[in-house]
Amino acid sequence: MAEFLIANMAPIMFTALMVFLLIGYPVAFSLAAVGMVFGLLGIELGLLTPNLLQAFPDRVFGIMKNEILLAIPFFTFMGLVLERSGMAEELLDTIGQLFGGIRGGLAYAVIFVGALLAATTGVVAASVIAMGLISLPIMLRYGYDRALASGVIAAAGTLAQIIPPSLVLIVMADVLGRSVGDMYKGAFIPGLMLTGFYISWVLLNTIFRPHLVPALPPEARTLRGWGLFQRVIVAMIPPLLLIFLVLGSIFIGWATPTEGGALGAVGALGLALAKRKLNRKLLTEALHATAKITSFVIFILIGSSVFSLVFRGVNGDLWVEHLLLDLPGGQIGFLIVVKSLVSLLAFFLDFFEISFIILPLLAPVAEKLGIDLIWFGILMGVNMQTSFMHPPFGFALFYLRSVAPPVVRTSDIYWGAVPFVIIQVIMVALIVAFPSLISVGLDRPAHSNEPTPVQILLPQESQDSGADAQPDDAADLFKQLQKPNQ
């Protein structure tokens, strides 16, 4: 029995974690508990030494000192303040009035506002719930198909998964050891393309199934002419200005993502104050929700540190590496298996949990296969976005179900999500087929893991010894490096 445990400690440990998660235990505590139990078992079997677990406090302090993770509470707070100050409601109402006179106008408004909220909140739950509460009753009131309206709202809300300043991209950048700014730049074009594909689907419905997406009746369009123009300016300029200040400062290089997040939090407070919505209740609710989300992330990160420390100690990383490197098909075979695995796990885990548990195991294999980690991270982000929409366990569908009117059945939400899941799968295929969709925003091409060439200039020899002489071995090279420059 002991020999069997020693030989198969890594797969047994991973299986035990999956069992705990499927049973329903909290993820952070499941990670930490499995890590500690198997760590003690490994010490008992002689696989590990007690010194290994003494590295854990250093990991916790490393998490506490990680400045990149400070961007999470800043962006979360920014989004919550903007949502509770009524910005989403005002935007939806104004853009709905602007596009209301054409078929599908409300659906276009939801997608546009979803993209705008994604660029200001970065939180899927906040976007889906806000638009579900505000726009779904209005769309149903004016005759929109229940499935189509539900699918548009859920899909627009999931844009917060991939459009910067997505919290997912911040977490994945930290896990992958890459720049958050590069992740943001690489995700920009895929995010815009997804938004365009969603609009195209609504357009197709207006052409072939116009009865599903009616225009607003004249009596519902209360704003016209100059009044509508003023309303659009007042509603759109402040959030667009905030987006420019936050993302523009990061892209240009004036600020780090953490500094950009802090600027966004201050800007959100300023907008709430200008709208006369900043009060003690709003501030308390935003701070409380920010503390909950941040604590949730940090506890998962600490638990995953315990798990990964022991898992690597029992050579679990080598087990995963050999398992995935031996797959047929090379890079394509690896990507197919990864997409299938992430889609399956997303039925039970959210994006934070997948990022902290699965991504650290996959990243080294991807790098050895020659896959650029920025490209891989954004592909994973779009993949997890698909999982947010996938019936019957998509988290975005659960969020919408919690705020949808009783007339909207669960089957309506599921069927409405299907076309957008297909669109997201197409987006994944396009990213795989055309890596330049991501690399065009970067300073280097995707899939390029070759080291930067470094030229070493040796000190010049005196003319007597021959300036063009080359060292024949390491000893000659060492001697040349010791001579002063001529």
C-alpha positions, 0 to 999 in steps of 0.5 A: 500500500505504501509503495502504491501511495508513493508511486501515485501520490500526485494523481491521488492528491489531485483526485482528492481535491476534485472530490472535495470540490464536487462535494461542495466544500469551500474552495480555499479550505479544500485546497489548504486541507488537501495540501496539509493532509498530503503534506503530512502523509508525504512526510510520513512516507519519506517523500517530503521533509518538514523543511518543505512546509516551512516555506509556506509562511514565505509564500503568504508574505509574498502574496501580501507584498504583491502589488499587482493584486492591489489592482483587484480591490481598486477596480472592484471598488470602482465598479461597485461605486459606479453601479450603485451610483446609477450610472448603468441605469442612466446609460441604459435608459439614454442609449435605449432612447437613442436606438429605440426607434430602430428594430433591436434598438434595446438589444443594441443598447444592452450590448453597448452598455455591457461593453462600457460597463465591462470597461469600468467594472470588470466584474461579470456578476455586477454587469449581469445583475445590473442590466438584468434588473434594469433592462430585462423588464423593459425589453419584455414590456415592449415585446422582445422575445424572452430567450433573445432578451435573456441571451443578450443580457447574459452575453453582454455581462460576460464581456467584463470577463475579457474587456480590460480592466477585467479582474480575470486578466489581472489574476491570470497575469499574476499566475502566469508571471506576465505583465498586466498591461500586456494582458490588457493590450492583447485582450483589447481586439478580441473583446471588441470583436466579440462585441461586434459579433453580438451586435451582428447576431442581433442584426441578423434577427432584425432581418430574418425574425423582426417580430422578436426585436421590435422598435420602441413605440413613439410614446415610449421615446420621450427624448428627442432632438436636442434634449436627447443629444444633451442626455447622451453627452451627460450620460456617456462622457463621464464614463468614457473619460474615466475609461480613458484615464484608467486604461489610457494611462496603463496602455501609454505607460504612465501608470501601472495597473495598480496605480490605474485602479487607484485612479479609477477608484478616485474617479468613480468617487468623483463621478458619484459625488458629481451625481450627488449620489455619494453618501454613507450608505453607498460608500459602506455597501461598496466597501463591504462588497469590495472587502468580501470579493478581495478576501475571497480571492486572497483566501483562494490564493493562500489555499492554492499556495499550500496545495501547489507547494505540496503538489510540486513537492510530490512531483505533481507538476512533472506528472501533469507535464508528462501527461500533457506533453505526450498528447497527440497533435502537439499544440493543437491537441494540447489546446483541445484537451485544455479547452475541454478540461476548462469547460468541464471544470467551469461547471463547478468552479468559477474563474478565480478558482480555475485560475489559481488551481488549473492555470499554474499546472498548464502554464509550464506545459504550454511554455514548453510547447512553444505557446506564448503565455500572453496568448494562452492566458487570453485564450483561457479568458475567452474559454472561461467566458464561454463557460460562464454562458454554457447551460446548464451551469453557467454562472452568468445564467445563474446571476440572471435567473436570480433577478429575472421576472417570473415570466422568464423561464429557466429554459428561456435563459438557457436557449437564449444563451446557446447562440452566444455560446456558439459565437464565443466558440467561434472566437476561440477558434479565431484566436487559435487560427489567427494569433495576430489578433492578440499579438497586434497590440503587443511589442512582440509576436505571439508564440514567440518564446525565443530568447532575445539575442544578446551580443557580447563584445570582448575586450580588444587585444593589443595590435601585437597579439592580433585584434581579430584573434578568437578564444579557442576554449573557456580558459582563453575566454576567461583570460581575455575578459580579465584584460583591461580595455585598450 
